[in-house]
Every structure is written in C-alpha cells, then in structure tokens.
Amino acid sequence: MLAGAVASAVVAGLWPRRSFASPGDLTFVFVRVFGGWDTTRVFATVLDNPGVDTEPEAEVAAVGGLSFVDHPDRPGVRSFFERWGEQSLILNGAIIPSVNHRICERMAYTGSQVETAPDIPTLLAHAQADRYGLPHVQVGGPAMPGSLAQSLVRIGGGGEIGSILDGSILSRSDLPVQSPDHAVTDLLDAHARTGAALRIARGRGSADLRLARAIEDGLAKVGTMKELAGTVRWDTGDTFQGKVDLALDLLSLGLSRCVTLAYESSTWDSHEGNDEKQMANFIELFDGLADLMEGLASTPGPNGGSLADQTVVVVQSEMGRTPFTNAGKGKDHWQHTSALLVGPGLSGGRVVGGFNELFYGEKVDLATGEVAAKGRELTPAVVCSTLLALGGMEGAESLAEWAPITGILG
C-alpha cells in the first residue's frame, strides 16, 4: 500500500524532487503551548533570586552545558534532557511586548505585529512548497498563513479530515444524507480539475488565474490525501500522541516540511493555584515531547537516516508568568519567556540568554549566543529570524528586522 501511495504522489508531482543536502533542508515540528507557561518550572534557573517565587525541592541540574530546573516530582524532565540534552537549546529571556494572549501569539509566531504576516512554519514551508504536497500542516494550535494560505493545510484535532476522506462525515448530519457513489465523486473531481485547467489556459486576468490555480492546487492536495487515506493516520483522536503519529507519517512520507501541533490545557493560564497546575502540565508536556522525540528517532526519513536526523522540534508558549505569586497563589501574565529547540543544525547542549534580578530577559551577542550587556534583546524578530536562518532562509519581507542569532547555528 505504501509503495502505491508513494508512486501516486510522485506521478502527481507532489513528492520531494531532490534529497536533503544541506542544513537549510531541515523539516520542523512546532509545538504550541497556549496560555503562558511558568519558565521557573524548567527553563529559568533563578532559584537563588529572592525576587522570584520558585518551588520547594527544586534544584538546578545540568547535562553537559545545558542547565535546567529539576524537581523530584518531574522525573520526565530530567530523563528528557539526559536523553536529548546534547541536541537541545534553551532560549531564556525572550521578550514579547504584550500581555494579551492573541497579540502575544501573533508576535511570537510571526515576529511581527502586522495582521497579515505569515507565521514561521508557513514561511519555511512556502520557501520549498514545490517539494511538498502538503507544505505546512496545522494539526493544532494557531496557524497564521497571511498571504501564503496556499502553503497551509488545516487538519483539526478531532479527526475531521479522516472522516471527510472516507465519507463518514456525512453520518454526523442531523438530516439523513446518502453518500454519493465513488464514480460520481470521481467525475465531480475530474470536472473541477478540467474547469480549473481551462481557466488557467484562458488567462482571464490575474485574479481569475490565482483562483484557478488555487482550485487546481487544492484538488491536487485532496487527491494526494485520498491516495494516502489508508497509510497516513489522519484521525488523531484529539490526543497529543495522535497528533504526533500524524506528524511522523507526514514527515516520513516527505509530504510536509512543517507540522504545527498544540499541547493544550486550559490550566497553563494559572492565575490561581500556579504550582499545582504548572507541575501537572509540565509533567504531561515532557512525557509528550519524549514520545515525539523517540518517534522521530525510530521513524525512517524519506531520504535515509531517521526523522530525528533532519527534524527540528520548536516548543514555545506565547508568554511567561510573573516572578511572584498573587493573592490566589497564582501567577499572572509576563512579557519575558523561554523557548526550547531540539534537533540538528543547532549548537545544542547549551542555554542562550537568561533573566536578570528583576526577571527581565538578558541581552545576547548575536554572533556568539552569549549574554552581553551591549547585545540585543531576544525580541520576536530575533527569535523568528533565527528559526528562518536555521531553515536556510536569508530573510523574509514580513520581518521588520533580520537579526538571527548566528552563534547558535551549527
């Protein structure tokens, strides 16, 4: 079945046209944590700062040059870094100049405040869209394609795509619906493809051409997805492991360059009961990340080796939490946060940036990645520029400034 699916994708022109040959040809999994995590649980080793409320029993631990917060109730964090620490890089002190969730998401994930700016996975995928049938797949979390919507495929977390592809979605209708025969749907698809091709051939204005090409491109993507209905695990079951399984299939088959997942829990936004909520969430998050990394390591890549040899995992939350607790033993929104990057192409096994005595982010020398008083703040544009440079892009028009941390690119 897999051989037939691969052959169909090749014939359709949707398979990668060349093998990965440089660090810029990496694939990516973006994990979004919505709500604002407390960086002192794992990333911010500020246990000796009297102005920051941290956990009893927490200690600073290190794996090589990478330091993190260890806690006896979170053994999965320690085991994760023991297994993947040499390939991991923690960015501390990134500043997101807002405390509004949606505004922070836009700035953190696009590097811009412009409403139409594409997010980083869409930019990375679009840069090589001719090599991938489904360049950027959003399985969960925010996706902001801007003007590059043709490079994004939204799957949804409840298995909707799987039920659409096999027709079972019709059974969810409140009114009786009879599923059309496959011969009928094939004729309808062929009619739509022919119509799009005719509109392209006639070339009646730029708007008409864009619409026709979008229809043609969309039909090609749907055709590929139908061919792979029995091979790709489209139905995620609304679980993080299900989303991971889908990401592994898409990357292993060479269908996608970027996959965006969400690790969702309403209790990340811990305005009260911060310690209990953040503890449970970080335990589950790192269990999920461990499964993701082991899956990448054990799944063959489309061009030899494993997916872990070619895939960077980027884990982000749109904001951090205040250094002190409020009256409800919670922590409120904070503009300074952290990010975790794991995979090839990085000078891993280290921490970049940090937090000062006020729990503000430290400045960084972009050429070395070291904390420097005369360096640059880790603004959204700096973090996003770094991810684009890691993916082999020279810059992007949507970024107000191009300022990657070249010192962390391996």
Secondary structure, DSSP 4 states (H G I P E B T S, - for coil): -HHHHHHHHHHTT-S-SS---SGGG-EEEEEEETT---GGGTT---TT-TTS---TT-EEEEETTEEEEE-TT-HHHHHHHHHHGGGEEEEEEEE-S---HHHHHHHHHHSS--TTPPPHHHHHHHTTGGG-SSSEEESSS----GGGGGGEEE--TTSHHHHHHHSGGGGG-SS--PPPPHHHHHHHHHHHHHHHHHHHHHT--HHHHHHHHHHHHHHHHHHHHHHTTTTS----TTSHHHHHHHHHHHHHTT--SEEEEE---GGGS-SBSHHHHHHHHHHHHHHHHHHHHHHHHHSB-TTSSBGGGTEEEEEEES-EE-SS--TTB---EESEEEEEEESTTB--SEEEE-B-TTSPBPPB-TTT--B-TTSB---HHHHHHHHHHHTT----TT-S-----GGGB-
